[in-house]
Amino acid sequence: MQIKGIHHSAYRCRDAGETRAFYEDVLGLPLAAALAFDEEPGSGRKHPYVHIFFRLPDGNFIAFFDAPDSAKPDAFRMAHGFDRHVAFEAAGLDELAAHKARLDAAGVPCFGPIDHHFVRSLYFYDPNGLQLEITARAPDHDAIMAREAAGARDVLRDWSARKMAAAAAAAAAAE
């Protein structure tokens, strides 16, 4: 049994129309579906919402829920990229530069490209506070990832030991 891939990733949005304009008009992802419901799935509880999907070129989707009755303003605060972000992939550096120009023309603040060695990335936020990234693979991307995969378990073992030692030192200092 194996997972085939990601069909969609879903997030809240503050306004479906605003989100549609950003993802379709600015990022160029076509609106693939808009499903309106009056009840929460499974519970039958009254909870009106719309679920919208944008098609990615690989056939997968990024999706959003506009559920105003349950949305809290904190849900739309800009979160640090370590907490959550979505990374899209561009075909190459020229396309990455074209995305940067398109974001700049739309007045979307973005920074980059940042050289992460295996990819180069642009970073920006959507209207919902979700950090987005557009990456272009470095020419030696696959070789870099193969080297990283070979040592990944050792890195995690060493990281866990380092983290446990730091926690023990903090606990001892607090006593």
Backbone as JSON Lines, residues from 0, in Angstrom:
{"i":0,"aa":"M","n":[0.85,-1.17,0.0],"ca":[0.0,0.0,0.0],"c":[0.89,1.24,0.0]}
{"i":1,"aa":"Q","n":[0.62,2.17,-0.91],"ca":[1.46,3.35,-1.02],"c":[0.61,4.57,-1.31]}
{"i":2,"aa":"I","n":[0.96,5.7,-0.7],"ca":[0.28,6.96,-1.0],"c":[0.78,7.44,-2.36]}
{"i":3,"aa":"K","n":[-0.14,7.78,-3.22],"ca":[0.18,8.18,-4.59],"c":[0.75,9.59,-4.66]}
{"i":4,"aa":"G","n":[0.23,10.49,-3.86],"ca":[0.66,11.89,-3.9],"c":[-0.3,12.74,-3.11]}
{"i":5,"aa":"I","n":[-0.2,14.04,-3.27],"ca":[-1.12,14.96,-2.6],"c":[-2.17,15.39,-3.61]}
{"i":6,"aa":"H","n":[-3.43,15.16,-3.3],"ca":[-4.51,15.63,-4.15],"c":[-4.7,17.13,-3.97]}
{"i":7,"aa":"H","n":[-4.81,17.56,-2.69],"ca":[-4.92,18.98,-2.4],"c":[-4.46,19.27,-0.97]}
{"i":8,"aa":"S","n":[-4.04,20.48,-0.77],"ca":[-3.8,21.02,0.55],"c":[-4.85,22.09,0.74]}
{"i":9,"aa":"A","n":[-5.46,22.15,1.94],"ca":[-6.57,23.08,2.16],"c":[-6.28,23.98,3.36]}
{"i":10,"aa":"Y","n":[-6.71,25.22,3.23],"ca":[-6.51,26.25,4.25],"c":[-7.78,27.09,4.35]}
{"i":11,"aa":"R","n":[-7.91,27.86,5.41],"ca":[-9.01,28.82,5.51],"c":[-8.69,30.04,4.65]}
{"i":12,"aa":"C","n":[-9.73,30.7,4.21],"ca":[-9.56,32.01,3.59],"c":[-10.56,32.97,4.21]}
{"i":13,"aa":"R","n":[-10.2,34.23,4.23],"ca":[-11.11,35.23,4.82],"c":[-12.22,35.61,3.85]}
{"i":14,"aa":"D","n":[-11.95,35.49,2.53],"ca":[-12.95,35.85,1.54],"c":[-12.66,35.08,0.25]}
{"i":15,"aa":"A","n":[-13.62,34.3,-0.2],"ca":[-13.41,33.45,-1.38],"c":[-13.14,34.28,-2.63]}
{"i":16,"aa":"G","n":[-13.81,35.41,-2.79],"ca":[-13.59,36.25,-3.96],"c":[-12.2,36.84,-4.0]}
{"i":17,"aa":"E","n":[-11.73,37.34,-2.86],"ca":[-10.39,37.9,-2.74],"c":[-9.35,36.8,-3.0]}
{"i":18,"aa":"T","n":[-9.59,35.63,-2.47],"ca":[-8.66,34.51,-2.66],"c":[-8.65,34.07,-4.12]}
{"i":19,"aa":"R","n":[-9.82,34.03,-4.75],"ca":[-9.89,33.68,-6.18],"c":[-9.08,34.68,-7.0]}
{"i":20,"aa":"A","n":[-9.24,35.97,-6.73],"ca":[-8.52,36.99,-7.5],"c":[-7.0,36.82,-7.35]}
{"i":21,"aa":"F","n":[-6.54,36.52,-6.15],"ca":[-5.11,36.36,-5.93],"c":[-4.57,35.13,-6.65]}
{"i":22,"aa":"Y","n":[-5.19,33.97,-6.4],"ca":[-4.65,32.72,-6.95],"c":[-4.85,32.62,-8.46]}
{"i":23,"aa":"E","n":[-5.96,33.14,-8.97],"ca":[-6.21,33.02,-10.4],"c":[-5.57,34.19,-11.17]}
{"i":24,"aa":"D","n":[-5.82,35.42,-10.73],"ca":[-5.36,36.58,-11.5],"c":[-3.89,36.89,-11.28]}
{"i":25,"aa":"V","n":[-3.38,36.73,-10.06],"ca":[-1.98,37.06,-9.78],"c":[-1.08,35.86,-10.02]}
{"i":26,"aa":"L","n":[-1.44,34.69,-9.47],"ca":[-0.56,33.51,-9.61],"c":[-0.84,32.7,-10.87]}
{"i":27,"aa":"G","n":[-1.99,32.92,-11.52],"ca":[-2.28,32.22,-12.77],"c":[-2.78,30.8,-12.6]}
{"i":28,"aa":"L","n":[-3.29,30.46,-11.41],"ca":[-3.84,29.12,-11.18],"c":[-5.34,29.15,-11.45]}
{"i":29,"aa":"P","n":[-5.84,28.35,-12.37],"ca":[-7.26,28.42,-12.69],"c":[-8.16,27.88,-11.57]}
{"i":30,"aa":"L","n":[-9.27,28.57,-11.37],"ca":[-10.3,28.09,-10.45],"c":[-10.87,26.8,-11.02]}
{"i":31,"aa":"A","n":[-10.76,25.71,-10.27],"ca":[-11.2,24.4,-10.77],"c":[-12.56,23.99,-10.22]}
{"i":32,"aa":"A","n":[-12.92,24.49,-9.03],"ca":[-14.21,24.12,-8.43],"c":[-14.54,25.11,-7.33]}
{"i":33,"aa":"A","n":[-15.83,25.33,-7.15],"ca":[-16.35,26.11,-6.03],"c":[-17.59,25.37,-5.56]}
{"i":34,"aa":"L","n":[-17.5,24.79,-4.37],"ca":[-18.57,23.96,-3.83],"c":[-19.16,24.63,-2.61]}
{"i":35,"aa":"A","n":[-20.44,24.99,-2.67],"ca":[-21.11,25.66,-1.56],"c":[-21.97,24.66,-0.8]}
{"i":36,"aa":"F","n":[-21.87,24.71,0.53],"ca":[-22.61,23.79,1.39],"c":[-23.24,24.57,2.55]}
{"i":37,"aa":"D","n":[-24.3,24.01,3.11],"ca":[-24.96,24.61,4.27],"c":[-24.7,23.84,5.55]}
{"i":38,"aa":"E","n":[-24.18,22.61,5.42],"ca":[-23.95,21.77,6.6],"c":[-22.52,21.27,6.61]}
{"i":39,"aa":"E","n":[-22.01,21.08,7.82],"ca":[-20.68,20.52,8.02],"c":[-20.71,19.04,7.66]}
{"i":40,"aa":"P","n":[-19.73,18.56,6.9],"ca":[-19.74,17.15,6.51],"c":[-19.67,16.23,7.73]}
{"i":41,"aa":"G","n":[-20.46,15.19,7.68],"ca":[-20.44,14.18,8.74],"c":[-21.31,14.5,9.92]}
{"i":42,"aa":"S","n":[-21.36,15.77,10.35],"ca":[-22.13,16.09,11.55],"c":[-23.55,16.55,11.23]}
{"i":43,"aa":"G","n":[-23.76,17.08,10.04],"ca":[-25.06,17.62,9.7],"c":[-25.34,18.97,10.36]}
{"i":44,"aa":"R","n":[-24.38,19.47,11.14],"ca":[-24.53,20.75,11.83],"c":[-24.59,21.9,10.82]}
{"i":45,"aa":"K","n":[-25.51,22.84,11.05],"ca":[-25.62,23.99,10.15],"c":[-24.32,24.78,10.23]}
{"i":46,"aa":"H","n":[-23.68,24.95,9.1],"ca":[-22.39,25.63,9.02],"c":[-22.13,25.97,7.55]}
{"i":47,"aa":"P","n":[-22.68,27.06,7.06],"ca":[-22.49,27.4,5.65],"c":[-21.03,27.72,5.33]}
{"i":48,"aa":"Y","n":[-20.57,27.19,4.19],"ca":[-19.21,27.45,3.74],"c":[-19.1,27.17,2.26]}
{"i":49,"aa":"V","n":[-18.04,27.69,1.68],"ca":[-17.7,27.36,0.3],"c":[-16.28,26.8,0.31]}
{"i":50,"aa":"H","n":[-16.06,25.79,-0.51],"ca":[-14.76,25.14,-0.63],"c":[-14.31,25.36,-2.07]}
{"i":51,"aa":"I","n":[-13.19,26.09,-2.24],"ca":[-12.72,26.42,-3.59],"c":[-11.38,25.73,-3.86]}
{"i":52,"aa":"F","n":[-11.19,25.35,-5.11],"ca":[-10.0,24.61,-5.54],"c":[-9.35,25.31,-6.73]}
{"i":53,"aa":"F","n":[-8.02,25.4,-6.7],"ca":[-7.25,25.93,-7.81],"c":[-6.35,24.83,-8.32]}
{"i":54,"aa":"R","n":[-6.36,24.63,-9.65],"ca":[-5.61,23.54,-10.26],"c":[-4.16,23.96,-10.5]}
{"i":55,"aa":"L","n":[-3.26,23.08,-10.07],"ca":[-1.83,23.24,-10.35],"c":[-1.53,22.51,-11.66]}
{"i":56,"aa":"P","n":[-0.48,22.91,-12.39],"ca":[-0.18,22.26,-13.66],"c":[0.05,20.76,-13.57]}
{"i":57,"aa":"D","n":[0.45,20.24,-12.4],"ca":[0.69,18.79,-12.27],"c":[-0.6,18.01,-11.99]}
{"i":58,"aa":"G","n":[-1.75,18.71,-11.95],"ca":[-3.04,18.04,-11.73],"c":[-3.49,18.06,-10.28]}
{"i":59,"aa":"N","n":[-2.65,18.49,-9.36],"ca":[-3.03,18.6,-7.95],"c":[-3.67,19.96,-7.72]}
{"i":60,"aa":"F","n":[-4.1,20.2,-6.47],"ca":[-4.85,21.42,-6.17],"c":[-4.38,22.05,-4.88]}
{"i":61,"aa":"I","n":[-4.59,23.36,-4.78],"ca":[-4.56,24.06,-3.5],"c":[-5.99,24.53,-3.3]}
{"i":62,"aa":"A","n":[-6.51,24.35,-2.08],"ca":[-7.92,24.6,-1.82],"c":[-8.09,25.47,-0.58]}
{"i":63,"aa":"F","n":[-9.26,26.09,-0.49],"ca":[-9.56,26.99,0.62],"c":[-11.0,26.83,1.06]}
{"i":64,"aa":"F","n":[-11.23,27.04,2.35],"ca":[-12.57,27.09,2.93],"c":[-12.88,28.52,3.32]}
{"i":65,"aa":"D","n":[-14.0,29.05,2.83],"ca":[-14.53,30.32,3.31],"c":[-15.73,29.96,4.18]}
{"i":66,"aa":"A","n":[-15.51,29.96,5.49],"ca":[-16.54,29.59,6.48],"c":[-16.64,30.72,7.49]}
{"i":67,"aa":"P","n":[-17.35,31.79,7.14],"ca":[-17.33,32.99,7.99],"c":[-17.89,32.79,9.39]}
{"i":68,"aa":"D","n":[-18.8,31.83,9.58],"ca":[-19.39,31.64,10.91],"c":[-18.4,31.07,11.93]}
{"i":69,"aa":"S","n":[-17.33,30.44,11.45],"ca":[-16.38,29.83,12.38],"c":[-14.97,30.42,12.26]}
{"i":70,"aa":"A","n":[-14.8,31.39,11.39],"ca":[-13.46,31.97,11.21],"c":[-13.14,32.96,12.32]}
{"i":71,"aa":"K","n":[-11.97,32.82,12.86],"ca":[-11.48,33.76,13.88],"c":[-10.39,34.61,13.23]}
{"i":72,"aa":"P","n":[-10.35,35.91,13.54],"ca":[-9.36,36.79,12.91],"c":[-7.92,36.28,13.03]}
{"i":73,"aa":"D","n":[-7.59,35.61,14.15],"ca":[-6.23,35.09,14.33],"c":[-5.85,34.08,13.25]}
{"i":74,"aa":"A","n":[-6.84,33.45,12.64],"ca":[-6.56,32.45,11.61],"c":[-5.86,33.08,10.4]}
{"i":75,"aa":"F","n":[-5.97,34.39,10.25],"ca":[-5.44,35.06,9.07],"c":[-4.21,35.91,9.35]}
{"i":76,"aa":"R","n":[-3.64,35.75,10.54],"ca":[-2.39,36.44,10.85],"c":[-1.26,35.82,10.05]}
{"i":77,"aa":"M","n":[-0.35,36.66,9.62],"ca":[0.81,36.12,8.9],"c":[1.6,35.22,9.85]}
{"i":78,"aa":"A","n":[1.81,34.0,9.44],"ca":[2.56,33.04,10.25],"c":[3.99,32.94,9.71]}
{"i":79,"aa":"H","n":[4.9,32.66,10.6],"ca":[6.29,32.43,10.2],"c":[6.32,31.23,9.25]}
{"i":80,"aa":"G","n":[7.2,31.28,8.28],"ca":[7.32,30.19,7.33],"c":[7.65,28.85,7.95]}
{"i":81,"aa":"F","n":[8.29,28.85,9.15],"ca":[8.55,27.59,9.83],"c":[7.24,26.97,10.33]}
{"i":82,"aa":"D","n":[6.23,27.8,10.59],"ca":[4.96,27.3,11.1],"c":[4.08,26.72,9.99]}
{"i":83,"aa":"R","n":[4.05,27.41,8.86],"ca":[3.33,26.86,7.71],"c":[3.66,27.69,6.48]}
{"i":84,"aa":"H","n":[3.88,27.01,5.39],"ca":[4.0,27.66,4.09],"c":[3.79,26.61,3.02]}
{"i":85,"aa":"V","n":[3.47,27.09,1.84],"ca":[3.3,26.23,0.68],"c":[4.35,26.64,-0.34]}
{"i":86,"aa":"A","n":[5.1,25.67,-0.85],"ca":[6.13,25.93,-1.85],"c":[5.67,25.38,-3.19]}
{"i":87,"aa":"F","n":[5.49,26.29,-4.15],"ca":[5.18,25.9,-5.52],"c":[6.5,25.8,-6.28]}
{"i":88,"aa":"E","n":[6.5,25.1,-7.4],"ca":[7.73,24.95,-8.17],"c":[7.58,25.58,-9.55]}
{"i":89,"aa":"A","n":[8.56,26.4,-9.92],"ca":[8.64,26.98,-11.26],"c":[9.49,26.07,-12.13]}
{"i":90,"aa":"A","n":[9.37,26.22,-13.44],"ca":[10.1,25.36,-14.38],"c":[11.6,25.66,-14.4]}
{"i":91,"aa":"G","n":[11.99,26.86,-14.01],"ca":[13.41,27.21,-14.04],"c":[13.6,28.64,-13.57]}
{"i":92,"aa":"L","n":[14.86,29.12,-13.65],"ca":[15.18,30.45,-13.15],"c":[14.51,31.56,-13.95]}
{"i":93,"aa":"D","n":[14.36,31.38,-15.25],"ca":[13.68,32.39,-16.06],"c":[12.22,32.52,-15.64]}
{"i":94,"aa":"E","n":[11.57,31.4,-15.39],"ca":[10.18,31.43,-14.95],"c":[10.08,32.02,-13.54]}
{"i":95,"aa":"L","n":[11.06,31.74,-12.69],"ca":[11.08,32.32,-11.35],"c":[11.16,33.85,-11.45]}
{"i":96,"aa":"A","n":[12.01,34.34,-12.34],"ca":[12.12,35.79,-12.55],"c":[10.8,36.36,-13.09]}
{"i":97,"aa":"A","n":[10.12,35.63,-13.93],"ca":[8.82,36.09,-14.46],"c":[7.79,36.16,-13.34]}
{"i":98,"aa":"H","n":[7.81,35.21,-12.43],"ca":[6.9,35.24,-11.28],"c":[7.2,36.46,-10.4]}
{"i":99,"aa":"K","n":[8.48,36.74,-10.18],"ca":[8.86,37.9,-9.39],"c":[8.33,39.18,-10.04]}
{"i":100,"aa":"A","n":[8.48,39.3,-11.34],"ca":[7.99,40.48,-12.06],"c":[6.47,40.59,-11.96]}
{"i":101,"aa":"R","n":[5.78,39.46,-12.05],"ca":[4.31,39.47,-11.95],"c":[3.85,39.88,-10.56]}
{"i":102,"aa":"L","n":[4.51,39.36,-9.52],"ca":[4.18,39.74,-8.15],"c":[4.46,41.22,-7.92]}
{"i":103,"aa":"D","n":[5.6,41.7,-8.4],"ca":[5.94,43.12,-8.26],"c":[4.89,43.98,-8.96]}
{"i":104,"aa":"A","n":[4.49,43.61,-10.17],"ca":[3.49,44.37,-10.93],"c":[2.15,44.41,-10.22]}
{"i":105,"aa":"A","n":[1.83,43.34,-9.48],"ca":[0.56,43.27,-8.75],"c":[0.65,43.95,-7.38]}
{"i":106,"aa":"G","n":[1.84,44.44,-7.03],"ca":[2.01,45.1,-5.74],"c":[2.09,44.15,-4.57]}
{"i":107,"aa":"V","n":[2.45,42.9,-4.83],"ca":[2.58,41.9,-3.76],"c":[4.02,41.94,-3.24]}
{"i":108,"aa":"P","n":[4.21,42.34,-1.98],"ca":[5.58,42.35,-1.45],"c":[6.17,40.95,-1.44]}
{"i":109,"aa":"C","n":[7.36,40.82,-2.0],"ca":[8.04,39.52,-1.98],"c":[9.53,39.75,-1.87]}
{"i":110,"aa":"F","n":[10.22,38.74,-1.38],"ca":[11.66,38.85,-1.33],"c":[12.28,37.61,-1.94]}
{"i":111,"aa":"G","n":[13.47,37.81,-2.46],"ca":[14.18,36.74,-3.14],"c":[14.47,37.18,-4.56]}
{"i":112,"aa":"P","n":[15.07,36.29,-5.31],"ca":[15.28,34.89,-4.97],"c":[16.41,34.69,-3.95]}
{"i":113,"aa":"I","n":[16.15,33.77,-3.03],"ca":[17.1,33.35,-2.02],"c":[17.74,32.04,-2.51]}
{"i":114,"aa":"D","n":[19.06,31.96,-2.43],"ca":[19.77,30.77,-2.87],"c":[19.89,29.8,-1.7]}
{"i":115,"aa":"H","n":[19.14,28.69,-1.78],"ca":[19.21,27.64,-0.76],"c":[20.1,26.48,-1.23]}
{"i":116,"aa":"H","n":[20.85,26.68,-2.28],"ca":[21.77,25.73,-2.89],"c":[21.05,24.68,-3.73]}
{"i":117,"aa":"F","n":[20.05,24.01,-3.19],"ca":[19.34,23.01,-3.99],"c":[18.16,23.63,-4.75]}
{"i":118,"aa":"V","n":[17.66,24.79,-4.29],"ca":[16.62,25.58,-4.98],"c":[16.91,27.06,-4.75]}
{"i":119,"aa":"R","n":[16.29,27.87,-5.59],"ca":[16.24,29.32,-5.37],"c":[14.78,29.66,-5.17]}
{"i":120,"aa":"S","n":[14.49,30.55,-4.22],"ca":[13.1,30.74,-3.81],"c":[12.71,32.21,-3.67]}
{"i":121,"aa":"L","n":[11.45,32.48,-4.04],"ca":[10.77,33.75,-3.74],"c":[9.82,33.48,-2.59]}
{"i":122,"aa":"Y","n":[9.64,34.46,-1.69],"ca":[8.72,34.32,-0.56],"c":[7.77,35.51,-0.54]}
{"i":123,"aa":"F","n":[6.49,35.22,-0.24],"ca":[5.47,36.26,-0.16],"c":[4.26,35.68,0.56]}
{"i":124,"aa":"Y","n":[3.28,36.53,0.86],"ca":[2.07,36.09,1.56],"c":[0.85,36.26,0.68]}
{"i":125,"aa":"D","n":[-0.1,35.34,0.83],"ca":[-1.39,35.5,0.16],"c":[-2.29,36.39,1.03]}
{"i":126,"aa":"P","n":[-3.5,36.73,0.57],"ca":[-4.37,37.62,1.36],"c":[-4.84,37.02,2.68]}
{"i":127,"aa":"N","n":[-4.6,35.74,2.9],"ca":[-5.06,35.05,4.1],"c":[-3.97,34.89,5.15]}
{"i":128,"aa":"G","n":[-2.79,35.45,4.92],"ca":[-1.69,35.32,5.85],"c":[-0.86,34.06,5.66]}
{"i":129,"aa":"L","n":[-1.14,33.31,4.6],"ca":[-0.4,32.07,4.31],"c":[0.87,32.43,3.54]}
{"i":130,"aa":"Q","n":[2.03,32.03,4.08],"ca":[3.27,32.29,3.36],"c":[3.36,31.33,2.18]}
{"i":131,"aa":"L","n":[3.73,31.89,1.04],"ca":[3.92,31.11,-0.17],"c":[5.36,31.25,-0.62]}
{"i":132,"aa":"E","n":[5.81,30.25,-1.34],"ca":[7.17,30.21,-1.87],"c":[7.06,29.7,-3.29]}
{"i":133,"aa":"I","n":[7.83,30.26,-4.18],"ca":[7.98,29.7,-5.52],"c":[9.45,29.37,-5.68]}
{"i":134,"aa":"T","n":[9.74,28.11,-6.0],"ca":[11.12,27.65,-6.1],"c":[11.46,27.27,-7.54]}
{"i":135,"aa":"A","n":[12.74,27.33,-7.85],"ca":[13.29,26.77,-9.09],"c":[14.46,25.9,-8.67]}
{"i":136,"aa":"R","n":[14.49,24.7,-9.18],"ca":[15.55,23.76,-8.81],"c":[16.9,24.2,-9.36]}
{"i":137,"aa":"A","n":[17.93,24.01,-8.55],"ca":[19.3,24.24,-9.01],"c":[19.66,23.13,-10.0]}
{"i":138,"aa":"P","n":[20.63,23.37,-10.89],"ca":[20.99,22.33,-11.85],"c":[21.39,21.0,-11.21]}
{"i":139,"aa":"D","n":[22.01,21.05,-10.02],"ca":[22.43,19.82,-9.33],"c":[21.47,19.41,-8.21]}
{"i":140,"aa":"H","n":[20.22,19.84,-8.3],"ca":[19.19,19.55,-7.29],"c":[19.14,18.08,-6.92]}
{"i":141,"aa":"D","n":[19.02,17.22,-7.92],"ca":[18.84,15.79,-7.64],"c":[20.06,15.19,-6.95]}
{"i":142,"aa":"A","n":[21.26,15.61,-7.34],"ca":[22.48,15.1,-6.7],"c":[22.56,15.58,-5.25]}
{"i":143,"aa":"I","n":[22.19,16.84,-5.01],"ca":[22.2,17.37,-3.65],"c":[21.21,16.6,-2.79]}
{"i":144,"aa":"M","n":[20.0,16.39,-3.3],"ca":[18.99,15.67,-2.52],"c":[19.4,14.22,-2.26]}
{"i":145,"aa":"A","n":[20.07,13.58,-3.23],"ca":[20.55,12.2,-3.02],"c":[21.58,12.16,-1.9]}
{"i":146,"aa":"R","n":[22.51,13.13,-1.89],"ca":[23.51,13.18,-0.8],"c":[22.82,13.41,0.54]}
{"i":147,"aa":"E","n":[21.84,14.32,0.57],"ca":[21.12,14.6,1.82],"c":[20.33,13.38,2.29]}
{"i":148,"aa":"A","n":[19.73,12.64,1.38],"ca":[18.96,11.44,1.76],"c":[19.89,10.4,2.39]}
{"i":149,"aa":"A","n":[21.09,10.28,1.87],"ca":[22.03,9.28,2.39],"c":[22.38,9.53,3.86]}
{"i":150,"aa":"G","n":[22.41,10.8,4.27],"ca":[22.78,11.09,5.66],"c":[21.63,11.56,6.53]}
{"i":151,"aa":"A","n":[20.41,11.49,6.03],"ca":[19.27,12.07,6.75],"c":[19.04,11.44,8.13]}
{"i":152,"aa":"R","n":[19.14,10.14,8.25],"ca":[18.9,9.49,9.54],"c":[19.98,9.88,10.57]}
{"i":153,"aa":"D","n":[21.21,10.01,10.11],"ca":[22.28,10.43,11.02],"c":[22.06,11.87,11.5]}
{"i":154,"aa":"V","n":[21.64,12.74,10.58],"ca":[21.36,14.13,10.96],"c":[20.25,14.18,12.0]}
{"i":155,"aa":"L","n":[19.18,13.42,11.8],"ca":[18.08,13.4,12.76],"c":[18.5,12.82,14.1]}
{"i":156,"aa":"R","n":[19.3,11.77,14.1],"ca":[19.8,11.19,15.35],"c":[20.62,12.22,16.11]}
{"i":157,"aa":"D","n":[21.55,12.9,15.4],"ca":[22.39,13.91,16.05],"c":[21.56,15.09,16.53]}
{"i":158,"aa":"W","n":[20.57,15.5,15.74],"ca":[19.7,16.61,16.14],"c":[18.92,16.26,17.41]}
{"i":159,"aa":"S","n":[18.38,15.06,17.47],"ca":[17.62,14.64,18.65],"c":[18.51,14.64,19.89]}
{"i":160,"aa":"A","n":[19.73,14.17,19.77],"ca":[20.65,14.16,20.91],"c":[20.99,15.59,21.33]}
{"i":161,"aa":"R","n":[21.23,16.45,20.37],"ca":[21.53,17.86,20.66],"c":[20.35,18.54,21.35]}
{"i":162,"aa":"K","n":[19.15,18.27,20.87],"ca":[17.95,18.88,21.45],"c":[17.72,18.38,22.88]}
{"i":163,"aa":"M","n":[17.92,17.08,23.11],"ca":[17.76,16.53,24.46],"c":[18.8,17.12,25.42]}
{"i":164,"aa":"A","n":[20.03,17.29,24.96],"ca":[21.09,17.86,25.8],"c":[20.76,19.31,26.14]}
{"i":165,"aa":"A","n":[20.24,20.07,25.18],"ca":[19.87,21.46,25.44],"c":[18.72,21.54,26.44]}
{"i":166,"aa":"A","n":[17.75,20.65,26.32],"ca":[16.62,20.63,27.26],"c":[17.09,20.26,28.66]}
{"i":167,"aa":"A","n":[18.0,19.3,28.76],"ca":[18.54,18.91,30.07],"c":[19.33,20.05,30.69]}
{"i":168,"aa":"A","n":[20.12,20.76,29.88],"ca":[20.89,21.89,30.41],"c":[19.96,23.01,30.87]}
{"i":169,"aa":"A","n":[18.88,23.26,30.14],"ca":[17.92,24.3,30.52],"c":[17.21,23.91,31.81]}
{"i":170,"aa":"A","n":[16.87,22.63,31.95],"ca":[16.2,22.17,33.18],"c":[17.14,22.29,34.38]}
{"i":171,"aa":"A","n":[18.41,21.95,34.18],"ca":[19.38,22.03,35.28],"c":[19.6,23.49,35.69]}
{"i":172,"aa":"A","n":[19.61,24.38,34.72],"ca":[19.81,25.81,35.0],"c":[18.61,26.41,35.71]}
{"i":173,"aa":"A","n":[17.44,25.85,35.48],"ca":[16.21,26.36,36.1],"c":[16.07,25.91,37.55]}
{"i":174,"aa":"E","n":[16.81,24.88,37.95],"ca":[16.7,24.34,39.33],"c":[17.34,25.23,40.33]}
